[in-house]
C-alpha cells in the first residue's frame, strides 16, 4: 500500500518517521546554501522559496 501526503512542523515530521520510516522533503538549495561549508544548522529566510532539491529524512537528533 502506498501512502503519501504533506507533513508540516518538526514534531509531525518526527511522528511520521517513527510511524512509517523515512520521509522525503523538498528544499530550496540557494546559492548561499550551496557555498556553505559548516557543520552547524544552516538557516536562511527566503520570501518566495523555490524547491529545487529532494532529500530523505531518516531520523533526528545527534549521535555522540
N, C-alpha and C positions, 0 to 999 in steps of 0.2 A: 504494500500500500504506500503510495506517495503522499506526502504531506508538505504543504508549503504555506507561507503567509508572511506577514510583517510582524516584527518584534521591535518595540521601541523601549528605551531605557535599560540601563545596566542590569538592574535586578531581574527584569523579564528575560534578558538575554541569558543570564545565569540559570534561571529556571528552565528555559528551553534546552540549553546544553545538557543540564542534569537529566532532564526527562528523555531527550531523544538523541543526544550526541551533538557533534559539531554543527555550527550554523555558518551560512555564507553571508558576508556583509559587503556592501559597496562603499568605497571611499573616493573622495576627490583628491587624487595624488597631485598636489600642486607642485610648482617648481621649488618652493621653499621646502616641502617635504622631501622631494627627490634629492635635494642638496644637503639634507640633514644627516649628520654622522654621529648622532648621540645614542646613548643607552637609556636616557630618561624618557618619560612620557612626552610625546610630541603633541602640541596643541596649537591650532590656528583657526581663527574665525574667518569664514568666507560667507559673504552676504547671500550669494547665489551659487551654492556648490553644484558642480557638475560631476557626478560619479563617473569615474573612468577606470577603476580597478575593482576587482573582486578578490576577497580574501576569506579564508576559513578561520573561524574562531573555535578552538578546541577545548578551551578551559579558561581559567582566570587565576589570579594570584601570582605568587613568586616562590620558586623553589629556593631553599637555602644554598 
